[in-house]
Amino acid sequence: MHNPQAYLKNKLNSREEIAQAKIVLGSLPRRLMVVLTVKCNLDCIMCERRASNAALSKEAAGQISKFFPYLDSIMWQGGEVFLVDYFKELFQQASGYPDLIQEINTNGLLITPAWAEEFARANVRLILSIDSTDKKIYEYIRRGANFEALIKNLTLLKEAQNKHAKSATHIINVVVMRSNYQGLEDFADFAAEYGFGGINLLYMVGKKCPQENIFEPADARAIAYLQQSVPRLMGKCKRSGINVSCEFKVHLGPVEPPQDSLPAAGGKELFCAMPWKSLFIDGAQGGKVYPECVCLRPAGELSKNSLAEIWNGQTMQMYRKKVSCGDLENWCNPKCINGSVNRDFLRQL
């Protein structure tokens, strides 16, 4: 049952505990990321998830629903979430909490007219993995996909948004690689045409398709091209009210420091707020739980402990101790330490 007072009280308590760098928390998580399944309808060239039917059990997902009243956001991930038989029930349950925004990572190919209507009525943001506006390149990267089917479903989403007078909140994820980096500027018109509110430009990670990786090792020619094209893309999108986030902006020129910091006890600044506000639950690993998806050390496993126990368990306490005293080496992910992960995101309250 929706209780706005409980939600607000938890949020205020959380912010106070972050400011005090408390180790054992009275507040509950305000953000969850959940990998529901590894099962997918595509076989993308860069994806390192092994094809399997691994999924979070419905019983484990039931634990997650107990936190809905206190959450600012929850991100549902796969694989492909629409292949999970209990997902619609879970989504509709979460939709009963108006303060909770649901984010859904999807390739968009399994969206139906009924789902488009659900999304237009709910507090939801779809994050659609598209990678190219060119049919040939899109279908090369996203093996098993059909570009015409994608366009049909994007049209469904746009029509439903217009019907319910809903503003553009959906986002395009683009994994930038050798095959698509020269076409990024085309996303400005594409995003505007289909009613997107944002574009995320992402690193290609992993070693499954090394010939496509232009960042590791760095391809000077490709990066020089991006140094010109990404600002042009951002300019075009800004004129349409579309936000562009670039995960690899460190390669594009001087990087400004974060505009705000998280004061902690003793006047120090917290490097990251995630151990105080977030949990990542990986159904692909049997329900292992981390503060965030980039974190290296699991804090627990749902088959052995409840989510509430994990939240204030020994490993989560150690994450908070390490971050509060700045002892990050050999504990936090090097990509967070070296700035590859957006620090504004890590520090946000």
C-alpha positions in Angstrom: 0.0 0.0 0.0 1.3 3.4 -1.0 2.4 5.5 2.1 3.9 8.8 1.0 4.9 9.6 4.6 7.0 6.4 4.9 8.7 7.1 1.5 9.6 10.7 2.5 10.8 9.8 5.9 13.1 7.1 4.5 14.5 9.5 1.9 15.3 12.2 4.5 16.8 9.6 6.9 18.9 8.3 4.1 20.3 11.7 3.2 21.1 12.4 6.8 22.9 9.0 7.2 24.9 9.7 4.0 26.0 13.1 5.4 27.0 11.5 8.7 28.7 8.5 6.8 26.9 6.1 9.1 28.0 2.5 8.8 24.8 0.7 10.1 21.8 2.3 8.6 18.2 2.8 9.8 17.1 3.8 6.3 16.4 1.3 3.5 17.7 1.3 0.0 16.3 4.0 -2.3 17.5 2.5 -5.5 17.5 -1.1 -6.8 19.0 -2.6 -10.0 17.7 -6.1 -10.7 18.9 -8.6 -13.4 15.8 -10.8 -13.7 17.1 -13.2 -16.3 20.0 -14.0 -18.7 17.6 -15.3 -21.3 17.4 -13.1 -24.4 15.9 -13.1 -27.9 19.1 -11.8 -29.4 22.8 -12.7 -29.6 24.6 -9.3 -29.8 28.2 -9.4 -30.9 29.6 -7.7 -27.8 27.5 -9.4 -25.1 29.4 -11.7 -22.8 26.5 -13.2 -21.0 26.4 -16.9 -21.7 23.2 -18.1 -23.2 21.1 -19.8 -20.5 17.8 -19.8 -18.8 19.2 -18.4 -15.5 16.7 -16.2 -13.8 15.8 -14.8 -10.4 13.2 -16.9 -8.8 9.7 -15.5 -8.2 10.3 -16.1 -4.5 13.4 -13.9 -4.5 11.6 -11.3 -6.6 9.0 -11.3 -3.8 11.7 -10.0 -1.4 12.3 -7.1 -3.8 8.6 -6.0 -3.8 8.8 -5.4 0.0 11.1 -2.4 -0.7 8.8 -0.7 -3.3 7.3 1.7 -0.8 10.7 3.2 0.0 12.3 3.4 -3.5 13.0 6.4 -5.7 13.8 4.0 -8.6 14.2 0.5 -9.7 15.9 -0.7 -12.9 14.8 -4.0 -14.4 17.4 -5.7 -16.6 18.1 -8.9 -18.5 18.8 -10.6 -20.8 15.3 -9.5 -21.9 12.8 -8.9 -19.1 9.8 -9.6 -21.2 10.8 -13.2 -21.3 10.2 -13.5 -17.5 6.8 -14.9 -16.9 6.2 -13.0 -13.6 7.5 -9.7 -14.9 4.2 -8.1 -15.7 2.8 -8.9 -12.2 5.9 -7.3 -10.7 5.8 -4.3 -12.9 2.1 -3.6 -12.2 2.7 -4.0 -8.4 5.5 -1.4 -8.6 3.3 0.9 -10.6 1.1 1.2 -7.5 3.8 3.5 -6.0 3.7 6.9 -7.7 7.0 8.0 -6.2 8.8 5.0 -7.7 10.1 5.3 -11.2 10.7 2.1 -13.0 13.5 1.9 -15.6 13.5 -1.1 -18.0 16.5 -2.1 -20.1 15.2 -3.7 -23.2 16.0 -4.2 -26.9 12.4 -3.2 -27.6 11.5 -6.0 -29.9 9.0 -7.7 -27.6 6.9 -4.6 -26.8 3.3 -5.1 -27.7 0.5 -2.6 -28.0 -0.7 -3.6 -24.5 2.7 -3.0 -23.1 3.0 0.4 -24.8 -0.3 1.4 -23.1 1.0 0.2 -19.8 4.1 2.3 -20.2 2.3 5.4 -21.2 0.1 5.2 -18.0 2.9 4.4 -15.6 5.9 6.2 -14.1 8.4 4.4 -16.3 11.4 5.1 -18.4 12.5 2.6 -21.1 16.2 2.3 -21.9 16.3 0.9 -25.4 19.5 -0.7 -26.7 19.7 0.3 -30.4 23.3 0.9 -31.3 22.7 2.2 -34.9 20.0 3.9 -37.0 21.3 2.1 -40.0 19.5 -1.2 -40.7 22.5 -3.1 -41.9 24.8 -2.1 -39.0 22.0 -2.5 -36.4 21.2 -6.0 -37.5 25.0 -6.9 -37.7 25.5 -5.8 -34.0 22.2 -7.1 -32.7 22.2 -10.5 -34.2 18.7 -11.9 -34.5 17.1 -8.4 -34.5 14.9 -6.9 -37.2 15.1 -3.2 -37.8 11.6 -2.9 -39.2 10.2 -4.6 -36.1 12.1 -2.1 -33.9 10.7 0.9 -35.9 7.2 -0.6 -35.6 7.5 -0.8 -31.8 9.1 2.6 -31.4 6.0 4.0 -33.3 3.7 2.2 -30.9 5.5 3.8 -27.9 5.4 7.2 -29.5 1.7 7.0 -30.3 0.9 5.8 -26.8 2.9 8.7 -25.3 1.1 11.2 -27.5 -2.3 9.7 -26.6 -1.6 10.2 -22.9 0.1 13.5 -23.4 3.2 12.1 -21.8 6.6 13.9 -22.1 9.6 12.1 -23.7 11.4 10.2 -21.0 12.7 7.1 -22.8 16.4 6.8 -23.5 18.5 5.2 -26.2 21.6 3.2 -25.2 24.4 3.1 -27.8 27.4 0.9 -27.3 30.0 2.8 -29.3 32.3 0.6 -31.4 34.2 0.4 -34.7 31.1 -0.5 -36.7 28.9 2.4 -35.5 31.0 5.3 -34.3 30.8 7.2 -37.5 27.0 7.3 -37.4 26.4 8.7 -34.0 25.2 12.1 -35.2 22.2 10.4 -36.9 20.8 9.6 -33.5 19.9 13.3 -33.0 17.1 13.2 -35.7 16.2 9.6 -34.8 15.7 10.4 -31.1 13.6 13.4 -32.0 11.5 11.5 -34.5 10.5 8.7 -32.1 10.1 10.8 -28.9 13.2 10.0 -26.9 14.3 12.2 -24.1 18.0 11.1 -23.9 20.9 9.2 -25.4 23.6 7.3 -23.5 26.9 6.8 -25.3 28.6 3.8 -23.7 31.9 2.0 -23.7 32.1 -1.3 -25.3 33.5 -3.6 -22.5 34.8 -7.1 -22.5 36.8 -9.2 -24.9 34.2 -11.1 -26.9 34.6 -8.9 -30.0 38.0 -7.2 -29.6 38.2 -6.0 -33.2 35.2 -3.7 -32.5 36.8 -2.0 -29.4 38.1 1.4 -30.2 39.0 2.3 -26.6 41.1 -0.7 -25.4 43.5 -0.2 -27.0 42.8 3.4 -27.9 42.3 3.9 -31.6 43.6 7.5 -32.1 41.8 8.0 -35.4 38.4 6.9 -34.1 38.8 8.9 -31.0 39.8 12.0 -33.0 36.6 11.5 -35.0 34.5 11.3 -31.8 36.1 14.4 -30.5 34.5 16.2 -33.4 31.2 14.3 -33.8 30.1 13.9 -30.2 30.0 17.7 -29.5 28.0 18.1 -32.7 25.6 15.4 -31.6 25.2 17.1 -28.2 24.5 20.4 -29.9 21.9 19.0 -32.2 20.2 17.2 -29.3 20.2 20.2 -27.0 18.2 22.1 -29.6 15.6 19.4 -29.4 15.6 19.1 -25.7 17.3 15.7 -25.7 20.0 15.0 -23.1 23.2 13.2 -24.2 25.3 11.4 -21.6 28.8 10.2 -22.7 30.5 7.5 -20.7 33.8 8.0 -22.4 34.0 11.8 -22.2 37.4 11.5 -20.5 38.7 10.6 -24.0 37.2 13.7 -25.6 39.0 16.5 -23.9 39.2 18.2 -20.5 36.8 16.8 -17.9 35.3 19.2 -15.4 35.2 18.0 -11.8 31.8 17.2 -10.3 29.8 20.2 -9.4 28.8 19.0 -6.0 30.3 16.7 -3.4 29.0 14.6 -0.6 30.1 16.0 2.8 30.7 13.2 5.3 31.4 13.2 9.0 34.5 15.1 9.9 34.3 17.4 6.8 35.5 14.8 4.4 33.9 14.1 1.0 32.4 10.8 0.1 33.7 9.4 -3.2 30.5 7.4 -3.7 27.0 7.3 -2.2 25.9 3.9 -3.6 26.6 1.8 -0.4 24.2 4.0 1.4 21.4 4.1 -1.1 21.6 1.3 -3.7 21.6 -2.5 -4.2 22.3 -4.5 -7.4 20.7 -8.0 -7.5 22.1 -10.3 -10.2 19.7 -13.1 -11.1 22.3 -14.3 -13.5 24.6 -15.2 -10.6 21.9 -16.9 -8.5 20.8 -13.7 -6.7 24.2 -12.3 -5.7 23.9 -8.8 -4.3 26.3 -5.8 -4.7 26.0 -2.1 -3.9 26.2 -1.3 -7.6 26.6 -3.2 -10.9 30.2 -2.3 -11.2 31.2 -3.3 -7.7 33.5 -6.3 -7.4 32.7 -7.9 -4.1 29.3 -9.5 -3.5 27.6 -8.4 -0.3 25.5 -11.5 0.0 23.2 -13.9 -1.9 19.4 -14.1 -1.8 19.5 -17.9 -1.5 21.3 -17.6 1.8 20.2 -14.2 3.3 17.3 -11.9 3.0 17.7 -8.6 1.3 17.2 -6.8 4.6 20.0 -8.8 6.2 22.4 -8.1 3.3 21.7 -4.4 3.5 23.3 -4.0 6.9 25.5 -7.1 6.7 29.3 -7.2 7.2 30.3 -6.6 3.6 27.9 -3.7 3.1 29.3 -2.2 6.3 32.8 -2.7 5.0 31.9 -0.9 1.8 30.7 2.1 3.8 33.8 2.1 6.0 36.1 1.9 3.0 34.4 4.7 1.1 34.0 7.0 4.2 37.7 6.9 4.9 38.8 7.0 1.2 40.4 3.5 1.3 39.3 2.5 -2.2 42.3 0.7 -3.7 42.0 -3.1 -3.8 38.3 -2.7 -2.8 36.4 -0.5 -5.3 36.4 -1.1 -9.1 39.4 0.6 -10.7 37.0 2.0 -13.3 35.3 4.0 -10.6 38.6 5.2 -9.1 40.1 6.3 -12.5 37.0 8.2 -13.5 35.7 5.9 -16.2 32.4 5.7 -14.3 30.6 9.0 -14.1 31.4 10.5 -10.7 28.3 12.7 -10.7 26.3 9.5 -10.8 28.3 7.8 -8.0 27.9 10.9 -5.8 24.3 11.8 -6.4 22.0 12.0 -3.4 
